[in-house]
Amino acid sequence: MEGEGEEQTSIWNKETVPKVMKIVSTRLAQRDLISLLLLSPWIHRTLISYPSLWLSIDLREMNNAGDRLIAALSLPRYQHVKQISLEFAQDIDDDHLEVIKSKCLGSLQDLESLNLNGCQKISDKGIEAITSCCLKLKVFSIYWNVRCVKMTDSGLQQVFVKCSFLQSLNLYALSSFTDEAYKKISVLSHLKFLDLCGAQNLSDDGLSCIAKCKKLVSLNLTWCVRVTDVGVIAIAESCTSLEFLSLFGIVGVTDKCLEALSKLCANTMTTLDVNGCIGIKRRSRDDLLKLFPYLRCFKVHS
């Protein structure tokens, strides 16, 4: 009986556990998967054998994130990671990103999405290091780095030049960049989503450079207070597939820019926020629907 019990246990470990893990693991958060690795050698071996489970690293809001990221990227299972999130993570700075560049370069060759939101200690130095490793990057987000005064126009240009396959770029609440930063943005020929909310130094000159990204479908210009009709019309004339546009709080735009947008984007625009645009006189829901018949959302910001 004892031998039979041992045989059943062996079958359970070798056959049943892998089958159950294959079903359950796809529904678990990554942090839960890592905890499961510690339960038994059988579970560990089973989970490691599924490469699709280890395509992301989630360190959101975690302490010692820099050291944790280096340790993770040193593990074989993360050799083809596609997504890294460090949103509001603590204890990560330029030095960590430089170590990753020198020691973990191979693990980042397939990276497609990088989230550095709220990582306040990262500057041009760190941005240069990490972007030089991620030539296939499609999604990059670094919003709300309000204390990151060392991130300059030059640092942003490094992102453009080295990550030319970007499709989504989120720079929400980064107000320090000037028009100079956007002179090279035209190399992002695949860019579809751009969030520049709060870019207080962006003027029509910078927006005219952004207009060269002709595949844009979503553009957030909320509180870009230096923008006028000239810049918005440049966007309308080049980015004719726009579906989402926020001009919230921009007092320098008028009905003239809406007329231009209507002529070229009326059939695609589904979200348009012109609340707070006191220069636009015809901004009621009915007025906007006459210009953009497919509008479904009239307010992005509250």
Salt bridges, closest charged atoms under 4 A:
ASP58 OD1 - ARG31 NH2 3.68
ASP58 OD2 - ARG60 NH2 2.69
ASP67 OD1 - HIS96 NE2 3.29
ASP93 OD1 - HIS96 ND1 3.05
GLU98 OE1 - LYS125 NZ 3.60
ASP110 OD2 - HIS80 ND1 2.96
ASP110 OD1 - LYS136 NZ 3.31
GLU128 OE2 - LYS101 NZ 3.66
GLU128 OE2 - LYS162 NZ 2.60
GLU180 OE1 - LYS183 NZ 2.95
ASP255 OD2 - ARG282 NE 3.34
GLU259 OE2 - ARG282 NH2 2.89
